[in-house]
């Protein structure tokens, strides 16, 4: 007797159901996609008990006649593919011909459908994959599919369902995701006869995006748009301030299909480089349009994954679209022109009056006796070396540089003219803020025309040092400071192997290290900006970080990680007191940074409370 047998259709349908119907949300997804393929402009999803008792999806699409309705319940029956060419150029959401028969095999299933040109509709009742009744009924144009008692005949699958709230959460996510992809369609989600979500058709995609993500995102999302050859990227991304702890806030659509694609996810995160700390994820709605024959959507039974013919081009296009948008938006929230005018008017011709506020604020408070009414400005020399208020064209801008001794907490200043800063002047004006002082010798307190600004002195200086190191590493060979006494560093076996592979790259950034036998290395020189710093902790931190993160992405990314750690080791720290000259120098140098709002690890360098927010906190406004 032959050991190989052809499975009965009922069993093969249940196997297919195991691939397609993972949980109630899977049923909702398949039925909604069919409704959209039918040209629906209104889709209503009704659910009872998280989908355990009932899932009903109603639409006003094209509907089906009697014969097509029966064929739709057969496996591999579809109206969307007719040839091999169609299979490799799919322009519909559904196409496998498995959804309806798979769902009907594990539930009590009812299909009611009617095309607009027919006087009556067709109703088909199925239980566990067996057709029980076919009849002619009155029905509005469109299709209504009811799925009751999901997995009633496969108890092993039913017991793996989660709580009602959990399953309903998955359903709500699916409906929201599909609604984001089709803002031109009206959607409604009902649970236990209660309307949970209702999104009317929107002519503007922004309206639907805010309707799904929340109106509070209005000022925190930026539009992206970029096109190259026959690929187009568009959508919205959030400011780094609105990050999430999971990827649930990320929505990716390829030709209108909601997908979970690792290539696009990676590109999105790459665009946020140095703007998010590890473990944070952006909120984003990204639409990618590619020719249908340039993307394979037949990768996974649930159609949730795709494969691009030109995945590198798509990846780089998304990355650049995100990065360029964030670069344009990465500037202080206060209005520099308004600030400049208000501060200049306040001085009534002398910018030194505003500058003296720093001295007044710091000297007017005595840590031992409190506020002193007889306090005088701290600047006895008129403060000409640290002007920080907009004045005539002769205004000085001070460049922050490490002292010859290498102590990053002590700076020398080199005056520059306003003309040198023409390209940065309209955008970034940290140096024009009125500096009030420090909190806990960690945060710099500043006043802008819009409100209150707090600057993290360590994060800000880390950004400054990183960009200085980065610029030097990308130019000519970095200037190195020879150590009078070379320092030896002993590492573990794995760490030693990692360091040895990167010695030549380290030399390019001014870090000269040579093997010294076994797992020991000798450090002979460090970048000039790091002169005077302890070498051994820096090297140990670098190799340990690379051991954890790995360097499969290539030497360039590994070197960038090293530059971040170097910047961190070379900066001023929290709880470190700074004088007025140092505070102003820090702000002036922050103006010269390409990304002044985040440290190299993604932490914010500054935060703001507007006057309106402060007044609301003090109940001055309602």
C-alpha positions as CSV (number, residue, x, y, z in Angstrom):
1,X,0.0,0.0,0.0
2,X,1.3,3.4,-0.9
3,X,2.4,5.6,2.1
4,X,1.8,8.8,0.2
5,X,-1.7,10.1,0.0
6,X,-3.5,13.2,-1.3
7,X,-5.0,15.1,1.6
8,X,-8.7,15.6,1.6
9,X,-9.7,19.2,0.7
10,X,-11.1,19.9,4.1
11,X,-7.7,19.1,5.8
12,X,-5.7,21.0,3.2
13,X,-8.0,24.0,3.8
14,X,-7.3,23.8,7.5
15,X,-3.6,23.7,6.9
16,X,-3.9,26.8,4.6
17,X,-6.0,28.4,7.4
18,X,-3.1,27.8,9.8
19,X,-0.9,29.9,7.5
20,X,-3.4,32.7,6.6
21,X,-5.5,32.9,9.8
22,X,-3.3,33.3,12.8
23,X,-5.8,35.2,14.9
24,X,-9.0,37.2,14.5
25,X,-7.0,40.2,13.2
26,X,-5.8,38.1,10.3
27,X,-9.4,37.5,9.2
28,X,-10.1,41.3,9.4
29,X,-7.0,42.0,7.3
30,X,-7.9,39.6,4.5
31,X,-11.6,40.7,4.4
32,X,-10.7,44.4,4.3
33,X,-8.1,43.9,1.6
34,X,-10.8,42.1,-0.5
35,X,-13.2,45.0,0.1
36,X,-10.6,47.5,-1.1
37,X,-9.8,45.4,-4.2
38,X,-13.6,45.5,-4.9
39,X,-13.4,49.3,-5.2
40,X,-15.2,50.1,-1.9
41,X,-15.4,53.6,-0.7
42,X,-16.9,52.6,2.7
43,X,-15.9,49.7,4.9
44,X,-17.5,48.8,8.3
45,X,-15.8,46.3,10.6
46,X,-18.0,44.8,13.4
47,X,-16.5,42.6,16.1
48,X,-17.9,40.9,19.1
49,X,-15.8,39.6,22.0
50,X,-12.5,40.4,20.3
51,X,-13.4,38.4,17.3
52,X,-14.1,35.2,19.1
53,X,-17.8,35.4,18.6
54,X,-18.2,37.4,15.4
55,X,-16.3,39.3,12.8
56,X,-18.3,41.0,10.1
57,X,-16.9,43.2,7.3
58,X,-19.3,45.1,5.1
59,X,-18.5,47.1,2.0
60,X,-20.1,49.0,-0.8
61,X,-17.8,47.6,-3.5
62,X,-18.6,45.8,-6.8
63,X,-20.1,42.7,-5.3
64,X,-20.3,39.3,-7.0
65,X,-23.0,37.4,-8.9
66,X,-24.2,33.9,-7.9
67,X,-21.5,31.9,-9.8
68,X,-18.6,34.1,-8.8
69,X,-19.7,33.9,-5.1
70,X,-19.6,30.1,-5.2
71,X,-16.2,30.1,-7.0
72,X,-14.7,32.5,-4.5
73,X,-15.0,29.7,-1.9
74,X,-12.9,27.4,-3.9
75,X,-9.1,27.2,-3.2
76,X,-6.9,29.0,-5.7
77,X,-9.9,30.8,-7.2
78,X,-9.2,34.5,-7.9
79,X,-10.2,37.3,-10.2
80,X,-6.9,39.0,-9.9
81,X,-4.4,36.7,-11.7
82,X,-4.8,35.1,-15.1
83,X,-1.2,34.4,-16.3
84,X,2.5,34.1,-15.2
85,X,3.0,37.8,-16.1
86,X,0.2,38.8,-13.7
87,X,2.0,36.9,-10.9
88,X,5.1,39.0,-11.2
89,X,3.2,42.3,-11.5
90,X,0.6,42.2,-8.8
91,X,-1.4,45.4,-8.4
92,X,-4.1,44.2,-6.0
93,X,-3.9,43.6,-2.2
94,X,-5.4,40.1,-2.4
95,X,-4.4,37.6,-5.0
96,X,-3.7,34.1,-3.6
97,X,-7.3,32.8,-3.7
98,X,-6.9,31.2,-0.2
99,X,-8.4,33.7,2.1
100,X,-12.2,32.9,1.9
101,X,-11.9,29.1,1.8
102,X,-9.3,29.1,4.5
103,X,-11.5,31.3,6.8
104,X,-14.6,29.3,6.0
105,X,-12.9,26.0,6.9
106,X,-12.4,27.1,10.6
107,X,-15.6,29.1,11.3
108,X,-19.3,29.4,10.7
109,X,-19.1,31.6,7.6
110,X,-21.8,33.6,5.8
111,X,-21.3,35.5,2.5
112,X,-23.9,38.0,1.3
113,X,-23.1,39.8,-1.9
114,X,-24.8,41.7,-4.8
115,X,-23.4,43.5,-7.8
116,X,-24.9,46.9,-8.5
117,X,-26.5,45.7,-11.8
118,X,-28.4,42.9,-10.2
119,X,-31.9,43.0,-8.6
120,X,-31.0,40.5,-5.9
121,X,-28.1,39.2,-4.0
122,X,-26.6,35.8,-3.1
123,X,-26.2,34.4,0.4
124,X,-23.9,31.4,1.1
125,X,-23.7,29.7,4.5
126,X,-20.7,27.5,5.2
127,X,-19.7,25.5,8.4
128,X,-16.3,24.1,8.8
129,X,-15.6,24.3,5.1
130,X,-18.9,22.6,4.0
131,X,-21.5,24.6,2.1
132,X,-24.8,24.3,4.0
133,X,-27.1,26.7,2.1
134,X,-27.1,28.9,-1.0
135,X,-30.0,31.2,-1.5
136,X,-31.2,34.4,-3.2
137,X,-31.7,37.3,-0.9
138,X,-32.3,41.0,-0.9
139,X,-29.1,43.0,-0.2
140,X,-27.6,46.4,-0.9
141,X,-24.8,46.6,-3.5
142,X,-21.5,45.3,-2.1
143,X,-20.4,42.4,0.1
144,X,-20.9,41.4,3.7
145,X,-18.8,38.6,5.2
146,X,-19.7,37.2,8.6
147,X,-17.3,34.9,10.5
148,X,-18.8,33.4,13.7
149,X,-17.2,31.2,16.3
150,X,-13.7,31.3,14.8
151,X,-11.7,28.0,15.3
152,X,-14.8,26.3,16.8
153,X,-13.8,23.1,15.0
154,X,-10.1,23.4,15.8
155,X,-10.0,23.7,19.6
156,X,-6.2,23.4,19.6
157,X,-6.0,26.7,17.7
158,X,-8.7,28.4,19.7
159,X,-7.0,27.8,23.0
160,X,-4.0,29.9,21.8
161,X,-6.2,33.0,21.4
162,X,-5.4,35.7,24.0
163,X,-7.8,37.8,26.0
164,X,-10.6,39.8,24.4
165,X,-8.7,43.1,25.0
166,X,-5.5,41.7,23.5
167,X,-7.2,40.3,20.4
168,X,-9.2,43.5,20.0
169,X,-6.0,45.5,20.2
170,X,-4.6,43.6,17.3
171,X,-7.8,44.2,15.3
172,X,-7.7,47.9,16.0
173,X,-4.1,48.0,14.9
174,X,-4.9,46.3,11.6
175,X,-7.9,48.6,10.9
176,X,-5.8,51.7,11.7
177,X,-3.0,50.5,9.5
178,X,-5.2,49.8,6.5
179,X,-7.0,53.1,7.1
180,X,-3.7,55.0,6.9
181,X,-3.0,53.4,3.5
182,X,-6.3,54.5,2.0
183,X,-7.4,57.9,3.3
184,X,-9.8,58.2,0.4
185,X,-12.0,55.4,2.0
186,X,-14.3,55.7,4.9
187,X,-13.7,53.2,7.7
188,X,-15.6,52.4,10.9
189,X,-14.7,49.9,13.7
190,X,-17.4,48.6,16.0
191,X,-16.8,46.4,19.0
192,X,-19.7,44.9,21.0
193,X,-22.1,47.3,19.2
194,X,-20.0,50.3,20.3
195,X,-18.2,52.5,17.7
196,X,-14.5,52.6,18.6
197,X,-13.1,54.3,15.5
198,X,-14.7,56.2,12.7
199,X,-12.6,57.8,10.0
200,X,-14.5,59.7,7.2
201,X,-12.9,59.8,3.7
202,X,-10.2,62.4,3.7
203,X,-9.2,64.4,0.6
204,X,-5.9,65.3,2.4
205,X,-3.7,62.5,3.6
206,X,-2.6,64.7,6.6
207,X,-6.1,64.6,7.9
208,X,-6.1,60.8,8.0
209,X,-2.6,60.6,9.5
210,X,-3.6,62.9,12.4
211,X,-6.9,61.1,12.8
212,X,-5.0,57.8,13.3
213,X,-1.9,59.0,15.1
214,X,-3.7,61.6,17.2
215,X,-4.2,65.4,16.8
216,X,-1.4,66.0,19.4
217,X,1.1,65.0,16.7
218,X,0.1,68.0,14.5
219,X,3.2,70.0,15.4
220,X,5.5,67.0,15.8
221,X,5.3,65.4,12.3
222,X,7.2,66.5,9.2
223,X,6.3,65.6,5.6
224,X,8.9,63.7,3.6
225,X,9.0,63.5,-0.2
226,X,11.7,62.3,-2.5
227,X,11.8,60.6,-5.9
228,X,14.5,58.9,-7.9
229,X,14.0,57.2,-11.3
230,X,10.8,55.3,-11.0
231,X,10.6,55.0,-7.2
232,X,8.8,57.6,-5.0
233,X,8.9,58.0,-1.2
234,X,6.4,60.2,0.7
235,X,4.7,60.4,4.1
236,X,5.3,61.8,7.5
237,X,7.9,61.3,10.2
238,X,7.9,62.4,13.8
239,X,10.3,64.6,15.6
240,X,12.7,62.7,17.8
241,X,10.9,64.0,20.8
242,X,7.9,61.8,19.9
243,X,9.7,58.5,19.8
244,X,8.2,55.2,21.0
245,X,9.6,52.1,22.8
246,X,8.5,49.8,20.0
247,X,8.0,49.9,16.3
248,X,4.2,49.9,16.6
249,X,4.2,53.6,15.7
250,X,5.9,52.8,12.3
251,X,3.6,52.3,9.3
252,X,5.1,51.3,6.0
253,X,3.1,51.0,2.7
254,X,4.4,49.6,-0.6
255,X,2.1,50.4,-3.4
256,X,-0.7,50.8,-0.9
257,X,0.0,47.6,0.9
258,X,0.8,47.7,4.6
259,X,4.0,45.7,5.2
260,X,6.6,45.0,7.8
261,X,9.8,45.3,5.8
262,X,13.2,45.1,7.4
263,X,14.9,47.0,4.6
264,X,12.6,50.0,5.0
265,X,12.7,49.8,8.8
266,X,16.5,49.9,8.7
267,X,16.5,52.8,6.3
268,X,14.1,54.7,8.5
269,X,16.3,54.2,11.6
270,X,19.4,55.2,9.6
271,X,17.7,58.4,8.7
272,X,17.3,59.1,12.4
273,X,21.0,58.4,13.1
274,X,22.2,60.3,16.2
275,X,18.7,61.6,16.9
276,X,17.3,58.6,18.9
277,X,18.9,56.8,21.8
278,X,19.2,53.0,21.6
279,X,15.8,51.4,22.2
280,X,13.7,54.3,20.9
281,X,11.8,54.1,17.6
282,X,10.2,56.9,15.5
283,X,6.6,57.4,14.7
284,X,6.4,57.3,10.9
285,X,4.0,56.8,8.0
286,X,6.0,56.0,4.9
287,X,4.5,55.4,1.4
288,X,6.7,53.8,-1.2
289,X,5.6,53.6,-4.8
290,X,7.5,51.3,-7.2
291,X,6.6,49.7,-10.5
292,X,4.6,46.6,-9.8
293,X,7.1,44.4,-11.6
294,X,9.9,45.7,-9.4
295,X,8.5,44.3,-6.1
296,X,7.6,40.8,-5.1
297,X,4.7,40.7,-2.7
298,X,4.3,36.9,-2.9
299,X,6.9,36.2,-0.2
300,X,4.8,35.3,2.8
301,X,1.3,33.7,3.1
302,X,0.0,36.7,5.0
303,X,1.4,39.1,2.3
304,X,3.0,41.1,5.0
305,X,6.5,41.0,3.5
306,X,7.9,42.2,0.2
307,X,11.1,41.9,-1.7
308,X,12.4,44.7,-3.9
309,X,14.3,44.2,-7.1
310,X,16.4,47.3,-6.3
311,X,16.4,47.1,-2.5
312,X,19.6,49.2,-2.1
313,X,18.2,52.1,-4.1
314,X,14.9,52.0,-2.2
315,X,16.8,51.8,1.1
316,X,19.0,54.8,0.3
317,X,16.1,56.8,-1.0
318,X,14.1,56.3,2.2
319,X,17.2,57.1,4.4
320,X,18.0,60.3,2.5
321,X,14.4,61.4,2.5
322,X,14.2,61.1,6.3
323,X,17.6,62.5,7.0
324,X,17.2,65.5,4.8
325,X,13.8,66.3,6.3
326,X,15.2,66.1,9.9
327,X,18.2,68.2,8.9
328,X,15.8,71.0,7.7
329,X,13.8,70.8,10.9
330,X,16.7,70.5,13.2
331,X,16.9,74.0,14.4
332,X,15.9,75.8,17.6
333,X,12.2,76.3,18.0
334,X,12.6,80.0,19.0
335,X,12.5,82.7,16.4
336,X,16.0,84.2,16.1
337,X,14.8,87.3,14.3
338,X,12.1,88.0,16.8
339,X,14.6,87.4,19.7
340,X,17.2,89.6,18.1
341,X,14.7,92.5,17.7
342,X,13.2,92.1,21.1
343,X,16.6,92.0,22.8
344,X,18.0,94.9,20.8
345,X,14.9,97.0,21.6
346,X,15.2,96.1,25.3
347,X,18.8,97.5,25.4
348,X,17.7,100.8,23.7
349,X,21.0,100.9,21.8
350,X,23.4,99.1,24.1
351,X,23.7,95.3,23.8
352,X,25.8,95.3,27.0
353,X,22.7,95.9,29.1
354,X,21.2,92.5,28.2
355,X,24.6,90.8,28.6
356,X,24.9,92.1,32.1
357,X,21.8,90.0,33.0
358,X,24.1,87.0,33.3
359,X,26.2,88.7,35.9
360,X,23.2,90.1,37.7
361,X,21.5,86.7,37.9
362,X,24.6,85.0,39.1
363,X,25.8,87.6,41.6
364,X,22.4,88.5,42.8
365,X,22.1,85.1,44.4
366,X,24.4,84.2,47.3
367,X,24.4,80.5,48.1
368,X,24.7,81.3,51.8
369,X,22.5,84.2,52.4
370,X,20.0,84.1,49.5
371,X,19.1,87.0,47.3
372,X,21.2,90.2,47.8
373,X,19.4,93.4,47.0
374,X,22.7,95.3,46.6
375,X,24.1,92.9,44.0
376,X,26.0,94.4,41.1
377,X,26.8,93.0,37.6
378,X,29.7,90.6,37.7
379,X,31.5,92.1,34.7
380,X,33.9,94.8,35.8
381,X,35.4,95.1,32.4
382,X,32.2,95.8,30.6
383,X,32.0,92.2,29.3
384,X,33.3,93.1,25.9
385,X,34.8,89.6,25.5
386,X,31.6,87.7,25.8
387,X,28.9,89.6,24.1
388,X,25.9,87.4,23.4
389,X,23.2,89.9,22.3
390,X,22.5,90.9,18.7
391,X,23.8,94.3,18.0
392,X,25.4,96.2,15.1
393,X,27.3,94.4,12.3
394,X,30.5,94.4,14.4
395,X,29.0,91.8,16.8
396,X,31.5,89.2,17.9
397,X,31.1,85.5,17.7
398,X,33.4,83.4,19.8
399,X,34.7,80.0,18.7
400,X,35.1,77.4,21.3
401,X,38.5,75.6,21.3
402,X,40.2,73.4,23.8
403,X,43.1,74.9,25.7
404,X,46.7,73.9,24.8
405,X,46.7,71.8,28.0
406,X,43.9,69.7,26.7
407,X,41.5,70.3,29.5
408,X,38.1,70.4,27.7
409,X,36.6,72.3,30.6
410,X,38.9,75.3,29.9
411,X,38.5,77.2,26.6
412,X,40.3,79.8,24.6
413,X,38.3,82.1,22.4
414,X,39.0,83.4,19.0
415,X,36.8,86.2,17.8
416,X,35.1,86.0,14.4
417,X,32.9,88.4,12.5
418,X,29.3,88.1,11.7
419,X,30.2,87.8,8.0
420,X,31.9,84.4,8.7
421,X,28.6,83.1,10.0
422,X,26.4,84.2,7.2
423,X,25.3,80.7,6.2
424,X,24.3,79.7,9.8
425,X,23.0,83.1,11.0
426,X,19.3,82.8,9.9
427,X,18.9,79.3,11.4
428,X,20.7,78.8,14.6
429,X,21.2,81.4,17.3
430,X,22.0,79.7,20.6
431,X,24.6,82.5,21.2
432,X,21.8,85.0,21.2
433,X,19.9,83.5,24.1
434,X,20.0,85.3,27.4
435,X,22.0,83.0,29.7
436,X,20.7,83.1,33.3
437,X,22.9,80.5,34.9
438,X,23.3,76.8,35.7
439,X,21.1,74.3,37.6
440,X,23.1,71.8,39.6
441,X,26.1,72.7,37.5
442,X,24.6,70.5,34.8
443,X,21.9,72.4,32.8
444,X,22.3,75.9,31.4
445,X,19.3,78.0,31.9
446,X,18.5,80.4,29.1
447,X,15.7,82.8,28.1
448,X,14.4,83.2,24.6
449,X,11.6,85.4,23.3
450,X,9.4,82.3,23.3
451,X,10.1,81.1,26.8
452,X,12.6,79.0,28.8
453,X,15.4,76.9,27.3
454,X,17.4,74.3,29.3
455,X,20.6,73.0,27.7
456,X,22.4,69.9,28.8
457,X,26.0,71.1,29.0
458,X,27.5,67.6,28.6
459,X,25.3,66.5,25.7
460,X,25.9,69.9,24.0
461,X,29.7,69.7,24.3
462,X,29.7,66.1,23.3
463,X,28.0,67.1,20.0
464,X,30.5,69.9,19.5
465,X,33.5,67.6,20.1
466,X,32.1,64.8,18.0
467,X,31.6,67.1,15.0
468,X,35.1,68.5,15.3
469,X,36.6,65.0,15.4
470,X,34.3,64.0,12.5
471,X,35.4,66.9,10.3
472,X,39.1,66.2,11.0
473,X,38.7,62.5,10.3
474,X,37.0,63.2,7.0
475,X,39.6,65.6,5.9
476,X,43.4,65.1,5.9
477,X,45.0,62.7,8.3
478,X,44.1,63.9,11.8
479,X,46.8,65.6,13.8
480,X,48.0,63.4,16.6
481,X,49.6,64.3,19.9
482,X,52.5,62.0,20.7
483,X,52.4,60.7,24.3
484,X,55.6,61.5,26.3
485,X,55.2,58.0,27.9
486,X,53.4,55.5,25.7
487,X,50.7,53.7,27.6
488,X,50.0,50.0,27.5
489,X,46.6,48.5,27.5
490,X,45.8,44.8,28.1
491,X,42.5,43.4,26.7
492,X,40.6,40.2,26.6
493,X,41.1,37.7,23.7
494,X,38.0,38.8,21.8
495,X,38.5,42.5,22.4
496,X,42.2,42.2,21.3
497,X,41.1,40.6,18.0
498,X,38.7,43.4,17.3
499,X,41.2,46.1,18.0
500,X,43.9,44.5,15.9
501,X,41.5,44.6,12.8
502,X,41.0,48.3,13.2
503,X,44.5,49.6,13.9
504,X,45.0,51.1,10.4
505,X,41.6,52.9,10.6
506,X,42.5,54.3,14.0
507,X,45.7,55.8,12.7
508,X,43.6,57.8,10.3
509,X,41.8,59.5,13.2
510,X,45.1,60.2,15.1
511,X,44.9,57.2,17.4
512,X,48.3,55.4,17.0
513,X,48.2,51.9,18.6
514,X,50.6,49.0,18.0
515,X,50.6,45.4,19.2
516,X,52.9,44.8,22.1
517,X,52.6,41.0,22.3
518,X,49.7,38.7,23.2
519,X,46.6,40.7,24.1
520,X,48.6,43.8,25.0
521,X,48.8,47.0,22.9
522,X,50.8,50.2,23.3
523,X,49.2,53.6,22.6
524,X,51.7,56.0,21.2
525,X,49.5,59.0,20.2
526,X,46.0,60.3,20.5
527,X,44.0,62.9,18.5
528,X,45.1,66.4,19.4
529,X,41.7,67.2,20.8
530,X,42.1,64.4,23.3
531,X,45.5,65.4,24.6
532,X,45.7,65.3,28.3
533,X,42.9,62.7,28.7
534,X,43.2,59.3,30.2
535,X,43.9,56.8,27.4
536,X,43.3,53.4,28.9
537,X,39.6,53.9,29.8
538,X,39.0,55.3,26.3
539,X,40.5,52.3,24.5
540,X,38.7,49.9,26.8
541,X,35.4,51.6,26.2
542,X,35.9,51.5,22.4
543,X,36.7,47.8,22.1
544,X,33.9,46.8,24.6
545,X,31.4,48.8,22.7
546,X,32.5,47.2,19.4
547,X,32.4,43.8,21.0
548,X,28.8,44.3,22.0
549,X,27.7,46.1,18.8
550,X,29.9,44.2,16.4
551,X,31.4,45.8,13.3
552,X,29.8,43.8,10.5
553,X,28.6,47.1,9.0
554,X,32.2,47.9,8.1
555,X,35.1,50.0,9.4
556,X,33.5,53.3,8.7
557,X,30.6,52.7,11.1
558,X,33.0,51.3,13.7
559,X,35.2,54.4,13.4
560,X,32.1,56.5,13.8
561,X,31.3,54.7,17.1
562,X,34.9,55.4,18.2
563,X,34.5,59.1,17.5
564,X,31.3,59.2,19.6
565,X,33.2,57.6,22.5
566,X,36.1,59.9,22.0
567,X,33.8,62.9,22.1
568,X,32.2,61.6,25.3
569,X,35.5,61.2,27.0
570,X,36.7,64.7,26.0
571,X,33.7,66.7,27.1
572,X,32.8,68.7,30.2
573,X,30.7,66.7,32.6
574,X,27.5,67.1,34.6
575,X,28.0,68.8,38.0
576,X,30.8,70.9,36.6
577,X,30.6,74.7,37.3
578,X,31.2,76.9,34.3
579,X,31.8,80.7,34.3
580,X,30.1,83.1,31.9
581,X,32.8,82.9,29.4
582,X,32.6,79.2,29.2
583,X,28.8,79.2,29.0
584,X,28.8,81.7,26.2
585,X,31.6,79.9,24.4
586,X,29.6,76.6,24.5
587,X,26.5,78.2,23.0
588,X,28.6,79.9,20.2
589,X,30.1,76.6,19.2
590,X,26.8,74.9,19.3
591,X,25.7,77.3,16.6
592,X,28.4,75.9,14.3
593,X,27.1,72.3,14.6
594,X,25.2,70.6,11.8
595,X,22.9,68.8,14.3
596,X,22.9,70.9,17.5
597,X,19.8,69.4,18.9
598,X,21.1,65.9,19.7
599,X,24.3,64.4,21.1
600,X,26.0,61.7,19.0
601,X,24.1,59.1,20.9
602,X,20.7,60.6,20.2
603,X,20.0,62.4,23.5
604,X,18.5,65.9,23.2
605,X,20.9,68.7,23.9
606,X,18.1,71.2,24.8
607,X,14.5,71.4,25.8
608,X,12.0,74.3,25.8
609,X,9.0,75.5,27.7
610,X,7.1,78.2,25.8
611,X,5.7,81.2,27.6
612,X,2.2,79.8,26.9
613,X,3.1,76.5,28.6
614,X,4.5,78.2,31.6
615,X,1.5,80.4,32.0
616,X,-0.7,77.3,31.8
617,X,1.3,75.6,34.5
618,X,0.8,78.6,36.8
619,X,-2.9,78.9,35.9
620,X,-2.5,82.2,34.3
621,X,-4.4,81.1,31.2
622,X,-7.1,78.5,30.8
